[in-house]
């Protein structure tokens, strides 16, 4: 597949809580976890290239760098968290050990939320 060979070999995925400022505009908090994910050579359920590593499975759009689908330690990214992908950027490896931290996500007003689909 020549198409897959043109995609980045790896990304650093950063997980952050999504907060709001005083006017209600979204802003992202400090990173709670980073993981280096490498291309698997396959397309994920979302139709984008699939990347995996350190307990994170992500489908990332190589044209935009947007995380289209993600699971963390086998579960969905909780409501209130965002995942950002940075091509070829590493901050000294994973900042947290996979599975060692539980996510406590804030709940939305109706208990429902958007975000990335599970990978």
C-alpha positions as CSV (number, residue, x, y, z in Angstrom):
1,X,0.0,0.0,0.0
2,X,1.8,3.1,-1.1
3,X,-0.9,5.3,0.5
4,X,0.0,4.1,4.0
5,X,3.8,4.6,3.4
6,X,3.1,8.4,3.0
7,X,1.6,8.7,6.4
8,X,3.7,9.6,9.5
9,X,5.3,6.6,11.2
10,X,4.4,7.8,14.7
11,X,2.7,10.6,16.7
12,X,2.7,11.7,20.3
13,X,-0.8,11.7,21.5
14,X,-1.5,14.1,24.4
15,X,-4.6,13.7,26.6
16,X,-5.9,16.8,28.3
17,X,-9.0,17.8,30.2
18,X,-11.2,20.3,28.3
19,X,-12.0,23.3,30.6
20,X,-13.9,26.5,30.0
21,X,-12.7,30.1,30.8
22,X,-14.8,32.7,32.6
23,X,-16.8,33.4,29.4
24,X,-17.5,29.7,28.7
25,X,-15.0,29.4,25.8
26,X,-13.3,26.0,25.8
27,X,-9.6,25.8,26.7
28,X,-7.5,22.8,27.4
29,X,-5.9,22.1,30.7
30,X,-2.5,20.7,31.4
31,X,-1.6,17.3,29.8
32,X,-2.4,14.3,32.0
33,X,-0.8,11.7,29.8
34,X,1.3,11.4,26.7
35,X,1.8,8.3,24.6
36,X,3.9,7.6,21.5
37,X,1.8,5.7,19.1
38,X,3.2,4.0,16.0
39,X,1.5,3.2,12.7
40,X,0.1,-0.3,12.5
41,X,-0.1,-0.3,8.7
42,X,-3.9,-0.8,8.9
43,X,-6.9,1.5,8.6
44,X,-9.0,1.8,11.8
45,X,-12.7,1.6,12.2
46,X,-13.0,5.3,11.3
47,X,-11.2,4.7,7.9
48,X,-8.1,6.6,9.0
49,X,-4.6,5.1,9.6
50,X,-4.5,3.3,12.9
51,X,-1.7,3.9,15.5
52,X,-1.0,2.0,18.7
53,X,1.3,2.2,21.7
54,X,1.5,2.5,25.5
55,X,-2.2,1.6,26.0
56,X,-3.5,4.0,23.4
57,X,-5.1,3.0,20.1
58,X,-5.9,5.9,17.8
59,X,-7.1,6.6,14.3
60,X,-5.4,9.8,13.1
61,X,-6.2,11.8,10.0
62,X,-2.7,12.4,8.4
63,X,-3.9,15.4,6.5
64,X,-5.0,17.3,9.6
65,X,-3.4,15.5,12.5
66,X,-6.9,15.2,14.1
67,X,-7.5,12.2,16.3
68,X,-10.7,10.7,14.8
69,X,-11.1,7.7,17.1
70,X,-9.3,6.7,20.3
71,X,-9.3,4.2,23.2
72,X,-7.1,4.5,26.3
73,X,-6.2,1.4,28.2
74,X,-9.1,-0.5,26.4
75,X,-11.8,2.1,27.2
76,X,-13.3,5.2,25.6
77,X,-11.8,8.6,26.3
78,X,-14.1,10.0,29.0
79,X,-16.4,12.9,28.5
80,X,-14.5,16.1,29.2
81,X,-11.2,15.0,27.8
82,X,-9.5,15.7,24.5
83,X,-6.8,13.9,22.5
84,X,-4.3,15.9,20.4
85,X,-1.7,14.3,18.1
86,X,1.7,15.9,17.4
87,X,3.6,14.4,14.5
88,X,7.1,13.1,15.4
89,X,7.1,15.1,18.6
90,X,8.3,13.4,21.8
91,X,8.7,14.8,25.3
92,X,11.1,12.2,26.6
93,X,8.7,9.2,26.2
94,X,5.5,8.5,27.9
95,X,4.8,10.8,30.8
96,X,2.6,8.3,32.6
97,X,2.5,4.6,32.9
98,X,-0.5,3.0,31.0
99,X,-3.2,1.7,33.3
100,X,-1.7,3.3,36.4
101,X,-4.1,6.3,36.4
102,X,-7.9,6.4,36.4
103,X,-9.7,9.1,34.5
104,X,-12.3,11.0,36.4
105,X,-14.0,13.0,33.7
106,X,-16.4,15.8,34.4
107,X,-20.0,15.1,33.3
108,X,-21.8,17.2,30.8
109,X,-25.1,18.8,31.7
110,X,-27.2,15.9,30.3
111,X,-24.6,13.3,31.0
112,X,-23.8,13.0,27.3
113,X,-21.0,14.3,25.2
114,X,-19.2,14.3,21.9
115,X,-15.6,13.7,21.3
116,X,-13.7,11.1,19.4
117,X,-15.3,7.8,18.7
118,X,-13.7,4.6,20.2
119,X,-10.9,3.2,18.0
